Amino acid sequence: MSEEVLSADIVVIGAGIAGLSVAYHAVRRGYSVVVLDRGLSGTTQSATGLIAPRSDYLLEDLPLVAESASACLLLQKLFPDLIRMTPFVIPIGPNMPYPRRVIEGLIAYYEMLTSRMLARPPYQFISGTHLSDLEPALRPGYFTGAFVVHELAVDAAMLLGVLRRNISGAGAAIVPVGPVFEAHVGGRTVQALHVTGSRTGTMIKIRGRSRPLSIVNATGPWLAETARQFGIDLDIRLYRGTQMLVPGVPFRNNIISFSPDDGKYVIHLRHGQTLQVGPTNIAAGSHPIGGYDRREIEYLRNALRELTGKTIPGYEHAKVGWRVKLPGGIDRNRPVFWHHAKDGITNLHSFHPGKLSLALAGASELLNLMSNKHAGRIFSIDGHDPGNRQTYYGVRLASGIRTGAHVLKFLISGKA
């Protein structure tokens, strides 16, 4: 077998949004970077494309709403041709999680928090008659009205493509490799990585350029499996998000509805003549094995049937993505770092961005951490921190109290 030797400051394992975001910032800070692309279809390829700060975080993690808006603004500035402000219709029906005025209070408070950074048209309430004219494919007479809101959206595949071109153009090497590598550890430091090129079959040996390598595990749902190749057990949980693509649904607008099965939101996103419906959110253990469950498709079909009043005869295909949660079901939606010095390897970090819109902001914070520049760490959390559970519930309680106060003010005065 032929051999090739590469030298780098940072090796990033994974070429999804997390890995490419780390590489994007690293090359701009002057680091020599190698990205190992295992060719796996992970979370980014199955993203909904909605990158909004998300009003549903108001009751869960209020500080994250403003920080997410800042992260979305960064994306919009970096990729103005890809990130677009997109209208969504939220029909008001029997499956709304709260009364109409409470929903309106939440939307008003959300826009007050985020519109300082994100220029968007203000929300509108429209009557049932206006909704029927705007969206005639909806079930006649079923919805009493709707809110029209504007959120940022992106084609995730196009974003990955632009990031890859920018990173390669800045001098980083993106190397297609197989799933297995060999880590050569000396003391508490990985001295070199040996991988096999998936296209050439060449043995590639990667060493530090002028000091030991810094290695970032950014493999999304394969975080635990990758860590295990370094002899580390990473305790995470995966949740599967399935989306189906339905041809021929004549919606004129993107729609956010609430499932008749459990009341959770479902996004109906138009792609030409095809409608993307999803995602589900199903506990799936700790390994990204297998595809979707037929019950997930039925769940999505029920959501679409609720909107149209008609049975959907079929779908084009489905795509599956994975979300990472911390032990105990903690779902912070924030970037998470693991510095594996606590596990015996000083130059290895694992990184999960929480959600697509936070990947670049989280990657910048990770590089600050790796270079001992702690200033600027705002919302990322330590995956090793045993206090995460207490912090999680504390943030939820404080967010609920503050948001509830603003909604009550809106109900009384009409202003958030």
C-alpha positions as CSV (number, residue, x, y, z in Angstrom):
1,M,0.0,0.0,0.0
2,S,1.4,3.4,-0.9
3,E,1.8,6.1,1.8
4,E,1.3,9.8,2.0
5,V,2.4,12.1,4.9
6,L,0.5,15.2,5.8
7,S,1.3,17.8,8.4
8,A,-1.3,20.1,10.0
9,D,-2.1,22.2,13.1
10,I,-5.7,20.9,13.3
11,V,-7.3,17.8,12.1
12,V,-11.1,17.9,11.9
13,I,-12.9,14.5,11.7
14,G,-16.2,15.1,10.0
15,A,-17.3,17.2,7.0
16,G,-20.8,18.2,8.0
17,I,-21.8,21.6,9.3
18,A,-19.9,21.2,12.6
19,G,-16.6,20.1,11.0
20,L,-16.7,22.6,8.2
21,S,-17.5,25.4,10.6
22,V,-14.4,24.6,12.7
23,A,-12.3,24.4,9.6
24,Y,-13.8,27.7,8.2
25,H,-12.7,29.6,11.3
26,A,-9.4,27.8,11.8
27,V,-8.0,28.6,8.3
28,R,-8.9,32.2,8.8
29,R,-6.9,32.3,12.0
30,G,-3.9,31.0,10.2
31,Y,-4.0,27.4,11.1
32,S,-3.0,24.6,8.7
33,V,-6.1,22.3,8.6
34,V,-7.0,18.8,7.3
35,V,-10.6,17.8,7.2
36,L,-11.3,14.0,7.2
37,D,-14.5,13.4,5.1
38,R,-15.9,10.0,5.8
39,G,-18.7,10.5,3.2
40,L,-21.5,9.8,5.7
41,S,-24.9,11.4,5.4
42,G,-25.5,12.8,8.9
43,T,-27.6,15.6,10.3
44,T,-26.9,18.5,8.0
45,Q,-28.0,16.7,4.8
46,S,-31.4,16.1,6.4
47,A,-31.9,19.6,8.0
48,T,-35.2,21.3,7.5
49,G,-33.4,24.5,6.3
50,L,-35.1,26.7,8.9
51,I,-32.3,28.5,10.8
52,A,-34.5,30.9,12.9
53,P,-33.8,31.7,16.5
54,R,-37.1,29.9,17.1
55,S,-39.9,31.2,19.3
56,D,-40.3,27.8,21.0
57,Y,-37.1,28.5,22.9
58,L,-38.7,31.4,24.8
59,L,-40.0,29.0,27.5
60,E,-37.0,26.7,27.4
61,D,-33.8,28.9,27.1
62,L,-34.5,32.6,26.7
63,P,-30.9,33.7,26.5
64,L,-30.4,31.4,23.5
65,V,-33.1,33.2,21.5
66,A,-31.0,36.4,21.4
67,E,-27.7,34.6,20.9
68,S,-29.3,32.6,18.1
69,A,-30.4,35.8,16.4
70,S,-26.8,37.0,16.6
71,A,-25.6,33.8,15.1
72,C,-28.2,34.0,12.3
73,L,-27.1,37.5,11.6
74,L,-23.5,36.3,11.2
75,L,-24.7,33.6,8.7
76,Q,-26.7,36.2,6.8
77,K,-23.6,38.5,6.5
78,L,-21.3,35.7,5.4
79,F,-23.6,34.1,2.9
80,P,-26.2,36.7,1.8
81,D,-27.0,34.8,-1.4
82,L,-27.9,31.7,0.5
83,I,-29.7,32.9,3.6
84,R,-33.1,34.3,2.9
85,M,-35.9,35.8,5.0
86,T,-38.9,33.5,4.2
87,P,-42.6,33.9,5.0
88,F,-44.4,31.1,7.0
89,V,-48.1,30.8,7.6
90,I,-49.3,29.4,11.0
91,P,-52.9,28.4,10.7
92,I,-55.0,28.7,13.9
93,G,-56.8,25.5,14.5
94,P,-57.8,23.1,17.4
95,N,-54.3,21.7,17.8
96,M,-52.6,25.0,18.8
97,P,-50.7,24.4,22.1
98,Y,-52.0,27.7,23.6
99,P,-55.0,30.0,23.0
100,R,-54.6,32.4,20.0
101,R,-53.8,35.5,22.1
102,V,-51.1,33.7,24.1
103,I,-49.5,32.5,20.8
104,E,-49.7,36.1,19.6
105,G,-48.1,37.4,22.8
106,L,-45.2,34.9,22.3
107,I,-44.7,35.9,18.7
108,A,-44.7,39.6,19.7
109,Y,-42.1,39.0,22.4
110,Y,-40.0,36.9,20.1
111,E,-39.9,39.6,17.5
112,M,-39.1,42.2,20.0
113,L,-36.1,40.2,21.1
114,T,-34.8,39.3,17.7
115,S,-35.8,42.1,15.3
116,R,-33.1,44.3,16.8
117,M,-30.6,42.1,14.9
118,L,-32.7,40.5,12.2
119,A,-34.6,42.9,9.8
120,R,-37.9,41.3,9.1
121,P,-41.5,42.4,8.4
122,P,-43.6,42.4,11.5
123,Y,-46.0,39.5,12.0
124,Q,-49.5,39.7,10.8
125,F,-52.8,38.2,11.9
126,I,-55.2,37.3,9.1
127,S,-58.8,36.2,9.2
128,G,-60.1,32.8,8.2
129,T,-61.5,34.4,5.0
130,H,-58.2,36.0,4.1
131,L,-56.5,32.7,4.9
132,S,-58.8,30.8,2.5
133,D,-57.8,33.3,-0.3
134,L,-54.1,33.1,0.6
135,E,-54.0,29.3,0.9
136,P,-57.0,27.6,-0.8
137,A,-55.5,24.1,-0.4
138,L,-56.2,24.3,3.3
139,R,-59.2,22.5,4.8
140,P,-62.2,24.8,4.1
141,G,-63.7,26.4,7.3
142,Y,-61.4,24.5,9.6
143,F,-59.0,27.3,10.6
144,T,-60.2,30.6,12.2
145,G,-57.3,32.6,10.9
146,A,-53.5,32.5,10.8
147,F,-50.3,34.3,11.8
148,V,-47.9,35.2,9.0
149,V,-44.3,35.4,10.2
150,H,-40.9,35.7,8.5
151,E,-38.0,33.5,9.4
152,L,-34.5,32.8,7.9
153,A,-34.1,29.6,5.8
154,V,-31.3,28.1,3.8
155,D,-30.6,25.1,1.5
156,A,-28.3,23.1,3.8
157,A,-26.7,21.2,1.0
158,M,-25.8,24.5,-0.8
159,L,-24.4,25.9,2.4
160,L,-22.2,22.9,2.8
161,G,-21.0,23.2,-0.8
162,V,-20.1,26.9,-0.3
163,L,-18.2,26.2,3.0
164,R,-16.2,23.4,1.3
165,R,-15.2,25.7,-1.6
166,N,-14.2,28.5,0.8
167,I,-12.2,26.2,3.0
168,S,-10.4,24.5,0.1
169,G,-9.7,27.9,-1.5
170,A,-8.1,29.1,1.8
171,G,-5.7,26.2,1.7
172,A,-7.3,23.5,3.9
173,A,-7.2,19.9,2.7
174,I,-10.5,17.9,2.6
175,V,-9.5,14.3,2.4
176,P,-12.1,11.5,1.6
177,V,-11.3,8.6,4.0
178,G,-12.7,5.4,5.3
179,P,-14.6,5.2,8.7
180,V,-11.7,3.6,10.6
181,F,-8.5,5.3,11.7
182,E,-5.6,4.5,13.9
183,A,-4.6,6.9,16.6
184,H,-0.9,6.8,17.8
185,V,-0.9,8.0,21.4
186,G,2.2,8.9,23.3
187,G,1.6,9.6,27.0
188,R,-1.5,11.7,27.0
189,T,-1.2,13.1,23.5
190,V,-2.1,11.8,20.1
191,Q,1.1,12.0,18.1
192,A,-0.4,11.0,14.7
193,L,-3.5,9.7,12.9
194,H,-3.3,7.0,10.3
195,V,-6.3,6.8,7.9
196,T,-6.9,5.2,4.5
197,G,-8.0,7.3,1.6
198,S,-11.4,6.1,0.4
199,R,-10.7,6.9,-3.2
200,T,-7.1,6.0,-3.6
201,G,-6.5,3.3,-0.9
202,T,-3.4,5.2,0.1
203,M,-2.3,5.1,3.8
204,I,-2.3,8.7,5.0
205,K,-0.2,9.6,8.0
206,I,-1.1,13.0,9.6
207,R,1.3,14.6,12.1
208,G,1.5,17.9,13.8
209,R,3.3,20.6,11.9
210,S,5.3,22.3,14.6
211,R,3.7,20.9,17.7
212,P,1.3,18.0,18.5
213,L,-1.9,17.9,16.4
214,S,-5.1,19.4,17.7
215,I,-7.9,17.0,16.9
216,V,-11.6,17.9,16.7
217,N,-14.2,15.1,16.6
218,A,-17.1,16.7,14.8
219,T,-18.9,13.6,13.5
220,G,-22.4,14.5,14.5
221,P,-24.4,11.3,15.3
222,W,-21.1,9.3,15.1
223,L,-19.5,11.3,17.9
224,A,-19.6,8.4,20.4
225,E,-18.3,5.9,17.8
226,T,-15.4,8.2,16.8
227,A,-14.5,8.9,20.5
228,R,-14.5,5.1,21.0
229,Q,-11.7,4.8,18.5
230,F,-9.6,6.9,20.9
231,G,-10.6,4.6,23.8
232,I,-13.1,7.1,25.1
233,D,-16.8,6.5,26.1
234,L,-18.9,9.5,25.2
235,D,-22.3,9.4,26.9
236,I,-24.9,10.9,24.5
237,R,-28.4,10.1,23.3
238,L,-29.6,10.3,19.7
239,Y,-33.1,11.4,18.5
240,R,-34.1,10.7,15.0
241,G,-35.7,13.4,12.8
242,T,-37.5,12.0,9.7
243,Q,-38.9,14.2,6.9
244,M,-41.0,13.1,4.0
245,L,-41.1,14.7,0.5
246,V,-44.6,14.8,-1.0
247,P,-45.1,15.7,-4.7
248,G,-48.1,17.7,-5.9
249,V,-49.3,19.4,-2.8
250,P,-50.5,22.7,-4.1
251,F,-49.6,25.0,-1.1
252,R,-48.6,28.5,-2.1
253,N,-46.7,29.2,1.1
254,N,-44.5,27.5,3.7
255,I,-46.6,26.4,6.7
256,I,-45.9,25.7,10.3
257,S,-48.6,23.5,11.9
258,F,-49.1,21.5,15.1
259,S,-49.4,17.7,15.0
260,P,-52.8,16.3,15.9
261,D,-51.0,13.4,17.6
262,D,-48.9,15.3,20.1
263,G,-49.2,19.0,19.5
264,K,-45.6,19.5,18.4
265,Y,-44.7,21.7,15.5
266,V,-44.4,20.4,12.0
267,I,-42.8,22.4,9.2
268,H,-44.2,22.1,5.6
269,L,-41.5,23.6,3.4
270,R,-42.0,24.1,-0.4
271,H,-39.3,22.9,-2.8
272,G,-40.7,23.6,-6.3
273,Q,-43.6,21.1,-6.8
274,T,-42.5,19.1,-3.8
275,L,-43.5,19.6,-0.2
276,Q,-41.0,18.7,2.6
277,V,-42.9,17.7,5.8
278,G,-41.2,17.2,9.2
279,P,-39.3,16.6,11.3
280,T,-40.2,13.8,13.8
281,N,-38.3,13.6,17.1
282,I,-37.9,10.0,18.1
283,A,-35.6,8.5,20.7
284,A,-33.1,6.3,18.9
285,G,-30.5,5.1,21.4
286,S,-26.9,6.1,21.0
287,H,-25.9,4.9,17.5
288,P,-27.3,6.1,14.1
289,I,-28.4,2.7,12.9
290,G,-31.2,2.0,10.5
291,G,-33.8,4.2,8.8
292,Y,-37.1,5.7,9.7
293,D,-40.0,3.9,11.3
294,R,-43.2,3.6,9.3
295,R,-45.1,5.2,12.3
296,E,-43.1,8.3,11.7
297,I,-44.4,8.6,8.1
298,E,-47.9,8.1,9.4
299,Y,-47.3,10.8,12.0
300,L,-46.3,13.2,9.2
301,R,-49.1,12.2,7.0
302,N,-51.6,12.9,9.8
303,A,-50.1,16.4,10.2
304,L,-50.6,17.0,6.5
305,R,-54.1,15.5,6.5
306,E,-55.0,17.8,9.3
307,L,-54.2,20.8,7.1
308,T,-55.9,19.6,3.9
309,G,-58.6,17.4,5.1
310,K,-57.5,14.8,2.6
311,T,-55.6,11.5,2.8
312,I,-52.1,11.7,1.2
313,P,-51.8,8.8,-1.1
314,G,-48.0,8.5,-1.1
315,Y,-44.7,10.3,-0.7
316,E,-41.6,10.6,-2.9
317,H,-39.1,9.5,-0.3
318,A,-38.0,10.2,3.2
319,K,-34.8,11.5,4.7
320,V,-33.4,10.9,8.2
321,G,-31.3,13.2,10.4
322,W,-30.1,12.8,14.0
323,R,-30.1,15.1,17.0
324,V,-27.6,14.7,19.9
325,K,-28.8,15.1,23.5
326,L,-26.9,14.9,26.7
327,P,-27.6,12.2,29.3
328,G,-30.9,12.4,31.1
329,G,-32.7,13.8,28.1
330,I,-31.2,17.3,28.4
331,D,-31.9,19.2,25.2
332,R,-30.2,22.5,25.4
333,N,-29.9,23.2,21.6
334,R,-26.6,24.9,22.5
335,P,-23.2,24.0,21.2
336,V,-21.5,21.4,23.4
337,F,-17.7,20.8,23.8
338,W,-15.9,17.9,25.4
339,H,-12.2,18.5,26.1
340,H,-10.9,15.0,26.5
341,A,-8.0,15.9,28.7
342,K,-10.5,14.7,31.3
343,D,-10.5,11.4,29.6
344,G,-6.7,11.1,29.3
345,I,-6.0,12.7,25.9
346,T,-5.0,16.4,26.0
347,N,-5.2,17.3,22.3
348,L,-8.6,15.9,21.5
349,H,-11.9,17.8,21.6
350,S,-15.4,16.7,20.5
351,F,-17.9,19.3,19.3
352,H,-21.6,19.3,18.5
353,P,-23.2,22.6,17.4
354,G,-26.6,22.1,18.9
355,K,-28.3,23.3,15.7
356,L,-27.3,24.4,12.3
357,S,-27.5,28.1,12.9
358,L,-25.1,27.9,15.8
359,A,-22.4,25.9,14.1
360,L,-20.2,28.8,13.1
361,A,-20.6,30.7,16.4
362,G,-19.9,27.5,18.4
363,A,-16.9,26.7,16.3
364,S,-15.4,30.1,17.0
365,E,-15.9,29.5,20.7
366,L,-14.3,26.1,20.5
367,L,-11.2,27.5,18.8
368,N,-11.0,30.2,21.6
369,L,-11.2,27.4,24.1
370,M,-8.5,25.3,22.3
371,S,-6.1,28.4,22.3
372,N,-6.9,29.2,25.9
373,K,-8.8,32.4,24.9
374,H,-11.9,32.1,27.1
375,A,-13.2,35.5,26.3
376,G,-16.3,35.4,24.2
377,R,-17.7,32.1,25.4
378,I,-21.3,32.9,25.7
379,F,-23.7,30.0,25.3
380,S,-21.7,26.8,24.7
381,I,-21.7,24.2,27.4
382,D,-19.3,21.6,28.7
383,G,-20.4,18.1,27.9
384,H,-18.4,16.8,30.9
385,D,-20.1,19.2,33.4
386,P,-22.1,17.2,35.9
387,G,-24.0,20.4,36.8
388,N,-25.7,20.6,33.4
389,R,-28.9,19.0,34.6
390,Q,-29.3,21.6,37.4
391,T,-28.4,24.4,35.1
392,Y,-30.8,23.2,32.5
393,Y,-33.8,23.2,34.8
394,G,-32.7,26.6,36.3
395,V,-32.6,28.2,32.8
396,R,-36.0,26.7,32.0
397,L,-37.6,28.0,35.1
398,A,-36.1,31.5,34.7
399,S,-37.1,31.6,31.0
400,G,-40.7,30.5,31.8
401,I,-41.1,33.2,34.4
402,R,-39.7,36.0,32.3
403,T,-41.6,35.0,29.1
404,G,-44.8,34.5,31.1
405,A,-44.5,38.0,32.5
406,H,-44.2,39.5,29.0
407,V,-47.1,37.5,27.6
408,L,-49.2,38.6,30.6
409,K,-48.3,42.2,29.9
410,F,-49.3,41.7,26.2
411,L,-52.7,40.2,27.2
412,I,-53.4,43.1,29.4
413,S,-52.0,46.0,27.3
414,G,-51.7,44.5,23.8
415,K,-47.9,45.3,23.9
416,A,-45.0,42.9,24.6
